[in-house]
Amino acid sequence: MDAKLKRLHSPDIYNLETYQPEYANSFCFLLQAMVGPEGEEGEECFDIEVCTSKRIEENLGLDEALVGQHYLTLHSYNYKICSFR
């Protein structure tokens, strides 16, 4: 089976293609990737936090740790990078 990215969705952002964060170098939002078998029905949702390292630094306490699983860290927002195209 070959997996295919079928669509992207964010409950936080109306249009991912035209989205421009208020602060270009400090943002974070939930991105949901719908992935399923190529050429077949069905899909599964994978949640990914898209954020900048600056946003993580601003919100992570000195006595905390962050496991990077399910994070996509960018310098600035770019839909093409988020859509893996």
DSSP file (Angstrom, degrees, kcal/mol; ACC not computed):
  #  RESIDUE AA STRUCTURE BP1 BP2  ACC     N-H-->O    O-->H-N    N-H-->O    O-->H-N    TCO  KAPPA ALPHA  PHI   PSI    X-CA   Y-CA   Z-CA
    1    1 A M              0   0    0      0, 0.0     2,-0.5     0, 0.0     0, 0.0   0.000 360.0 360.0 360.0 133.3    0.0    0.0    0.0
    2    2 A D        -     0   0    0     36,-0.2    36,-3.4     2,-0.0     2,-0.2  -0.907 360.0-139.0-101.4 126.8    1.2    3.5   -0.9
    3    3 A A  E     -A   37   0A   0     -2,-0.5     2,-0.4    34,-0.2    32,-0.0  -0.584  18.9-166.6 -84.3 147.3    0.1    6.2    1.5
    4    4 A K  E     -A   36   0A   0     32,-2.9    32,-2.2    -2,-0.2     2,-0.8  -0.998  27.1-121.5-136.4 137.5   -0.9    9.6    0.1
    5    5 A L  E     +A   35   0A   0     -2,-0.4    30,-0.2    30,-0.2     3,-0.1  -0.699  33.3 179.7 -73.0 113.8   -1.5   13.0    1.8
    6    6 A K  E     -     0   0A   0     28,-2.9     2,-0.3    -2,-0.8    -1,-0.2   0.846  55.6 -24.6 -90.0 -37.5   -5.2   13.5    0.9
    7    7 A R  E     -A   34   0A   0     27,-1.3    27,-2.9     2,-0.0     2,-0.4  -0.983  50.8-129.5-167.9 163.1   -5.7   16.9    2.5
    8    8 A L  E     +A   33   0A   0     -2,-0.3     2,-0.3    25,-0.2    25,-0.2  -0.919  25.1 176.7-119.3 147.9   -4.6   19.3    5.2
    9    9 A H  E     -A   32   0A   0     23,-2.0    23,-3.8    -2,-0.4     5,-0.1  -0.994  13.5-167.5-147.9 147.4   -6.9   21.0    7.7
   10   10 A S        -     0   0    0      3,-0.4     3,-0.4    -2,-0.3    21,-0.1  -0.979  15.4-156.5-135.7 127.5   -6.4   23.3   10.7
   11   11 A P  S    S+     0   0    0      0, 0.0    20,-0.1     0, 0.0    -1,-0.1   0.653  99.8  51.5 -70.7 -12.7   -9.2   24.1   13.2
   12   12 A D  S    S+     0   0    0     18,-0.5     2,-0.4     1,-0.1    19,-0.1   0.668 107.1  52.5 -95.0 -20.2   -7.3   27.3   13.9
   13   13 A I        -     0   0    0     -3,-0.4    -3,-0.4    17,-0.2     3,-0.3  -0.972  59.8-157.1-129.3 127.9   -6.8   28.7   10.4
   14   14 A Y  S    S+     0   0    0     -2,-0.4     2,-0.5     1,-0.3    -1,-0.1   0.932  89.3  18.8 -67.9 -47.4   -9.5   29.2    7.8
   15   15 A N     >  -     0   0    0      1,-0.1     4,-0.9    -6,-0.1     3,-0.5  -0.914  61.0-171.2-131.9 105.2   -7.3   29.1    4.7
   16   16 A L  T  4 S+     0   0    0     -2,-0.5     3,-0.2    -3,-0.3    -1,-0.1   0.818  85.4  59.0 -64.5 -31.9   -3.8   27.5    5.1
   17   17 A E  T  4 S+     0   0    0      1,-0.2    -1,-0.2    62,-0.1    62,-0.2   0.843 116.8  30.2 -69.1 -33.5   -2.7   28.7    1.6
   18   18 A T  T  4 S+     0   0    0     -3,-0.5    -1,-0.2    61,-0.1    -2,-0.2   0.424  89.1 130.4-105.7  -0.2   -3.2   32.4    2.3
   19   19 A Y     <  -     0   0    0     -4,-0.9    60,-0.2    -3,-0.2    -3,-0.0  -0.270  31.1-177.6 -59.9 135.3   -2.5   32.4    6.1
   20   20 A Q        -     0   0    0     58,-0.1     4,-0.1     0, 0.0    -1,-0.0  -0.954  24.6-130.8-132.1 113.3    0.0   35.0    7.4
   21   21 A P        -     0   0    0      0, 0.0     3,-0.2     0, 0.0     6,-0.1  -0.258  17.5-120.3 -64.1 151.9    0.7   34.8   11.1
   22   22 A E  S    S+     0   0    0      1,-0.3     2,-0.6     2,-0.1     5,-0.1   0.894 110.0  33.6 -58.3 -41.5    0.5   38.0   13.1
   23   23 A Y  S >  S-     0   0    0      3,-0.3     3,-1.7     1,-0.1    -1,-0.3  -0.954  78.5-155.9-117.8 110.0    4.1   37.5   14.1
   24   24 A A  T 3  S+     0   0    0     -2,-0.6    53,-0.4     1,-0.3     3,-0.1   0.773  92.0  38.5 -59.5 -30.6    6.1   35.9   11.3
   25   25 A N  T 3  S+     0   0    0      1,-0.2    29,-0.4    51,-0.1    -1,-0.3   0.294 116.4  50.9-106.9  10.6    8.8   34.5   13.5
   26   26 A S  S <  S+     0   0    0     -3,-1.7    -3,-0.3    28,-0.1     2,-0.3  -0.719  73.7 113.0-150.0  95.0    6.7   33.4   16.5
   27   27 A F        -     0   0    0     -2,-0.2    25,-1.7    -3,-0.1     2,-0.3  -0.975  31.9-169.3-154.4 164.7    3.6   31.3   16.0
   28   28 A C  E     + B   0  51A   0     -2,-0.3     2,-0.3    23,-0.2    23,-0.2  -0.928  14.9 159.8-158.3 135.3    2.1   27.9   16.6
   29   29 A F  E     - B   0  50A   0     21,-2.2    21,-2.9    -2,-0.3     2,-0.5  -0.984  40.7-100.0-153.0 161.9   -1.0   26.2   15.3
   30   30 A L  E     - B   0  49A   0     -2,-0.3   -18,-0.5    19,-0.2     2,-0.5  -0.721  32.8-169.8 -86.0 128.4   -2.5   22.7   15.0
   31   31 A L  E     - B   0  48A   0     17,-3.3    17,-2.8    -2,-0.5     2,-0.6  -0.980   6.9-156.4-117.6 130.2   -2.3   21.1   11.5
   32   32 A Q  E     -AB   9  47A   0    -23,-3.8   -23,-2.0    -2,-0.5     2,-0.6  -0.936   4.4-159.0-110.8 120.0   -4.2   18.0   10.7
   33   33 A A  E     -AB   8  46A   0     13,-2.8    13,-2.3    -2,-0.6     2,-0.7  -0.867   5.3-152.5 -99.7 122.1   -2.9   15.8    7.9
   34   34 A M  E     +AB   7  45A   0    -27,-2.9   -28,-2.9    -2,-0.6   -27,-1.3  -0.857  22.6 178.6 -96.2 113.8   -5.4   13.4    6.4
   35   35 A V  E     +AB   5  44A   0      9,-2.8     9,-3.1    -2,-0.7   -30,-0.2  -0.936   8.1 149.5-122.2 137.4   -3.5   10.4    5.0
   36   36 A G  E     -A    4   0A   0    -32,-2.2   -32,-2.9    -2,-0.4     7,-0.2  -0.913  51.0 -57.9-153.6 179.8   -4.8    7.3    3.3
   37   37 A P  E >   -A    3   0A   0      0, 0.0     3,-1.7     0, 0.0   -34,-0.2  -0.439  60.5-107.9 -69.1 135.2   -4.1    4.7    0.8
   38   38 A E  T 3  S+     0   0    0    -36,-3.4   -36,-0.2     1,-0.3     3,-0.1  -0.420 100.7   7.8 -65.5 131.4   -3.4    6.0   -2.7
   39   39 A G  T 3  S+     0   0    0      1,-0.2     2,-0.3    -2,-0.2    -1,-0.3   0.549 115.8  90.7  77.3   8.1   -6.3    5.4   -5.1
   40   40 A E  S <  S-     0   0    0     -3,-1.7    -1,-0.2     2,-0.1     2,-0.1  -0.881  78.8 -99.4-131.7 163.6   -8.6    4.1   -2.4
   41   41 A E  S    S+     0   0    0     -2,-0.3    -1,-0.0    -3,-0.1     2,-0.0  -0.357  74.8  58.2 -74.5 159.6  -11.2    5.4    0.0
   42   42 A G        -     0   0    0     -6,-0.1     2,-0.3    -2,-0.1    -2,-0.1   0.099  49.4-161.5 101.6 150.6  -10.4    6.2    3.6
   43   43 A E        -     0   0    0     -7,-0.2     2,-0.4   -37,-0.0    -7,-0.3  -0.983  10.6-141.3-160.2 158.9   -8.0    8.3    5.5
   44   44 A E  E     -B   35   0A   0     -9,-3.1    -9,-2.8    -2,-0.3     2,-0.4  -0.964  23.1-125.3-126.2 145.5   -6.5    8.7    9.0
   45   45 A C  E     -B   34   0A   0     -2,-0.4     2,-0.5   -11,-0.2   -11,-0.2  -0.770  19.6-169.6 -97.0 131.7   -5.9   12.0   10.8
   46   46 A F  E     -B   33   0A   0    -13,-2.3   -13,-2.8    -2,-0.4     2,-0.4  -0.986  15.3-142.3-119.2 123.6   -2.4   12.9   12.1
   47   47 A D  E     +B   32   0A   0     -2,-0.5     2,-0.4   -15,-0.2   -15,-0.2  -0.712  21.9 179.0 -88.4 131.8   -2.1   16.0   14.4
   48   48 A I  E     -B   31   0A   0    -17,-2.8   -17,-3.3    -2,-0.4     2,-0.7  -0.999  24.5-138.7-133.3 131.5    1.0   18.1   14.0
   49   49 A E  E     -Bc  30  71A   0     21,-2.8    23,-2.8    -2,-0.4     2,-0.6  -0.828  19.0-159.2 -88.2 117.7    1.9   21.3   15.9
   50   50 A V  E     +Bc  29  72A   0    -21,-2.9   -21,-2.2    -2,-0.7     2,-0.3  -0.878  32.5 137.4 -98.2 122.3    3.4   23.8   13.4
   51   51 A C  E     -Bc  28  73A   0     21,-2.2    23,-2.5    -2,-0.6     2,-0.3  -0.962  50.1-105.2-156.4 169.5    5.5   26.4   15.2
   52   52 A T  E  >  - c   0  74A   0    -25,-1.7     4,-1.8    -2,-0.3    23,-0.2  -0.704  30.7-121.0 -98.1 155.6    8.7   28.4   15.2
   53   53 A S  H  > S+     0   0    0     21,-0.7     4,-2.6    -2,-0.3     5,-0.2   0.837 114.5  59.7 -64.1 -30.5   11.6   27.7   17.5
   54   54 A K  H  > S+     0   0    0    -29,-0.4     4,-2.5     2,-0.2    -1,-0.2   0.910 103.5  50.1 -63.6 -41.4   11.1   31.2   18.9
   55   55 A R  H  > S+     0   0    0    -30,-0.3     4,-1.4   -28,-0.2    -1,-0.2   0.901 111.1  49.0 -63.8 -40.7    7.6   30.4   20.0
   56   56 A I  H  X S+     0   0    0     -4,-1.8     4,-1.4     1,-0.2     3,-0.4   0.944 111.8  48.8 -62.2 -47.2    8.7   27.3   21.7
   57   57 A E  H  < S+     0   0    0     -4,-2.6     3,-0.3     1,-0.2    -2,-0.2   0.890 110.2  51.6 -59.7 -40.9   11.5   29.2   23.5
   58   58 A E  H  < S+     0   0    0     -4,-2.5    -1,-0.2     1,-0.2    -2,-0.2   0.794 119.3  35.2 -66.6 -28.4    9.0   31.9   24.6
   59   59 A N  H  < S+     0   0    0     -4,-1.4     2,-0.6    -3,-0.4    -1,-0.2   0.457  94.8  92.7-109.8  -2.4    6.6   29.4   26.1
   60   60 A L  S  < S-     0   0    0     -4,-1.4     6,-0.1    -3,-0.3    -4,-0.0  -0.837  70.5-134.1 -98.4 121.9    8.9   26.7   27.5
   61   61 A G    >   -     0   0    0     -2,-0.6     3,-1.7     1,-0.1    -2,-0.1  -0.259  21.4-112.1 -69.5 159.1    9.8   27.1   31.1
   62   62 A L  T 3  S+     0   0    0      1,-0.3    -1,-0.1     3,-0.0    -2,-0.0   0.765 118.8  46.9 -62.9 -26.4   13.4   26.7   32.3
   63   63 A D  T 3  S+     0   0    0      2,-0.0    -1,-0.3     0, 0.0     2,-0.3   0.108 100.8  89.3-103.4  21.8   12.4   23.6   34.2
   64   64 A E    <   -     0   0    0     -3,-1.7     2,-0.3     2,-0.0    -4,-0.1  -0.772  57.0-153.6-116.1 160.8   10.4   22.0   31.4
   65   65 A A        -     0   0    0     -2,-0.3     2,-0.5     2,-0.0    -4,-0.1  -0.948   6.1-149.7-128.7 153.1   11.3   19.7   28.5
   66   66 A L        -     0   0    0     -2,-0.3     2,-0.5    -6,-0.1    -6,-0.0  -0.987   6.9-147.4-126.2 122.4    9.7   19.3   25.1
   67   67 A V        -     0   0    0     -2,-0.5    -2,-0.0     1,-0.1     0, 0.0  -0.788  15.3-143.6 -85.5 127.4    9.6   16.1   23.2
   68   68 A G    >   +     0   0    0     -2,-0.5     3,-1.4     2,-0.1     2,-0.2   0.351  55.4 127.1 -80.0   7.1    9.7   17.0   19.5
   69   69 A Q  T 3  S+     0   0    0      1,-0.3     3,-0.1   -21,-0.0    -2,-0.1  -0.452  78.6  13.7 -66.8 135.6    7.4   14.2   18.2
   70   70 A H  T 3  S+     0   0    0      1,-0.3   -21,-2.8    -2,-0.2     2,-0.4   0.730 101.4 120.6  70.8  26.1    4.5   15.5   16.2
   71   71 A Y  E <   -c   49   0A   0     -3,-1.4     2,-0.5   -23,-0.2    -1,-0.3  -0.956  46.3-164.1-117.5 138.9    6.1   19.0   15.8
   72   72 A L  E     -c   50   0A   0    -23,-2.8   -21,-2.2    -2,-0.4     2,-0.5  -0.971  17.6-160.9-117.6 111.4    7.0   20.7   12.5
   73   73 A T  E     +c   51   0A   0     -2,-0.5     2,-0.3   -23,-0.2   -21,-0.2  -0.830  14.0 174.3-103.2 127.6    9.4   23.6   13.4
   74   74 A L  E     -c   52   0A   0    -23,-2.5   -21,-0.7    -2,-0.5     3,-0.1  -0.826  39.3-135.4-125.4 160.9    9.9   26.4   10.8
   75   75 A H  S    S-     0   0    0      1,-0.4     2,-0.3    -2,-0.3    -1,-0.1   0.827  94.7  -8.2 -80.3 -36.4   11.7   29.7   10.7
   76   76 A S  S    S-     0   0    0    -25,-0.1    -1,-0.4    -3,-0.1     2,-0.2  -0.964  91.2 -78.5-153.9 163.4    8.6   31.3    9.1
   77   77 A Y        +     0   0    0    -53,-0.4     2,-0.3    -2,-0.3   -53,-0.0  -0.472  47.1 164.9 -74.6 132.8    5.3   30.1    7.7
   78   78 A N    >>  -     0   0    0     -2,-0.2     4,-2.0     1,-0.1     3,-0.6  -0.891  26.9-155.0-147.1 112.8    5.3   28.6    4.2
   79   79 A Y  H 3> S+     0   0    0     -2,-0.3     4,-2.4     1,-0.2     5,-0.2   0.866  94.4  58.4 -58.1 -38.7    2.3   26.6    3.0
   80   80 A K  H 34>S+     0   0    0      1,-0.2     5,-1.8     2,-0.2     4,-0.3   0.870 107.4  46.9 -62.9 -36.0    4.4   24.6    0.5
   81   81 A I  H X45S+     0   0    0     -3,-0.6     3,-1.1     1,-0.2    -1,-0.2   0.923 113.4  48.6 -69.1 -43.3    6.7   23.3    3.3
   82   82 A C  H 3<5S+     0   0    0     -4,-2.0    -2,-0.2     1,-0.2    -1,-0.2   0.815 111.1  50.1 -67.1 -29.5    3.7   22.5    5.5
   83   83 A S  T 3<5S-     0   0    0     -4,-2.4    -1,-0.2    -5,-0.2    -2,-0.2   0.446 104.7-129.7 -90.3   1.3    1.9   20.7    2.6
   84   84 A F  T < 5       0   0    0     -3,-1.1    -3,-0.2    -4,-0.3    -2,-0.1   0.841 360.0 360.0  57.7  36.5    5.1   18.6    1.9
   85   85 A R      <       0   0    0     -5,-1.8    -4,-0.2    -6,-0.2    -1,-0.1   0.385 360.0 360.0-115.8 360.0    4.8   19.6   -1.9
